[in-house]
């Protein structure tokens, strides 16, 4: 075992001492093993001997996804290919794929971090867990699989693609936990409800990630399936799922600082901000061998606290993400995050957790439409009730984002369901 539970509860001084030693070794390693990092450090006048501890991190240059693409496919690897035992990659839908290589040690650290996250969700070696993330180059499937297996749980590698079969196995195998995207778990809940199987499942917990989701969505999942759901966070470039996870108190995600050093920086100045102030999450991988990253800009917007949690863990917690800086829509000069829309919608009775934001342009004016699934009863009753709900939603959206939207209400199951990462935005302006 690479870790034990007390490491998550070690004192701040002990943790800082560990981070200092690991950061010094990291700088030494990338300087001599990765020409791209050596050049960037030389450009700002830094040599390994200049770095004494984590306090010198602010002197280091940032790393971005573009850096990985420039060095596609293996230019940022810090070990020979003979030591790389697995490769994962992003989809590459917005450019070249970002490629990540793992050594045996990297995979061991990864599985241990996922095991920690699952432990926070109350999952133990006695559980049967379905992994319903996609397997393959995407990190979700194999990452969750290895973590559950490392924990000693019984793993059902279901992947995605056949929800009816998944539900059958959930009933027949007595599945007690599941790992998948939150939007897919909502779809699974719909299938369970339609088939009248809620009293036949033994599900007690879920770990959900790979896409942003609101507190309201978590509460909806918990209510419909009578389970407790947990937010797991990770990025392929940094490792995959298991960088952070929330505990039973849901007051932020505990980030495993002994392996991933977090900073929150101002999005404009890129200077560190105090605890509790929103900014962009930046991560330095302290122990990765295959693809070590220094000050990697995640684009995720959050805040951080170093206060001890009610659960007893002393490692830092990052707040629920406000969105991603590269997911932000600018509509008629107003900054709009999909998470703001979702939070507003799910606070309204009768609204389903399925919606689509459609942005277009007519002449020089942006158009802003939201299609939303609502309860069937609104289509069966008088038209006035439907219009009343539309007015409530319209007011909520304008209050939440500061912008009026065209509200289109549709019947349940009208919008396409996702078994992977959900898609909530169609921006046709990008096609013009």
Secondary structure, 3 states (H helix, E strand, C coil): CCCCHHHHHCCHHHHHHHHHHHHHHHHHHHHHHCHHHHHHHHHCCCCHHHCCCHHHHHHCCCECHHHHHHCCCCCCCCCCHHHCCEEEECCCCCCCCCEEEECHHHHHHHHHHHHHHHHHCCCCCCCEEEECCCCCCCHHHHHHHHHHHHHCCEEECCCCCCHHHHHHHHHHHCCCEEEECHHHHHHHHHHHHHCCCHHHCCCCEEEECCCCCCHHHHHHHHHHHCCEEEEEEEECCCCEEEEEEECCCCCCEEECCCCEEEEEECCCCCCECCCCCCEEEEEEECCCCCCCCCCEEEEEEECEECCCCCCCCCCCEECCCCEECCCCEEECCEEECHHHHHHHHCCCCCEEEEEEEEEEEECCEEEEEEEEEECCHHHHCCHHHHHHHHHHHHHHHHHHHCCCCEEEEECCCCCCCCCCCCCCEEEHHHHC
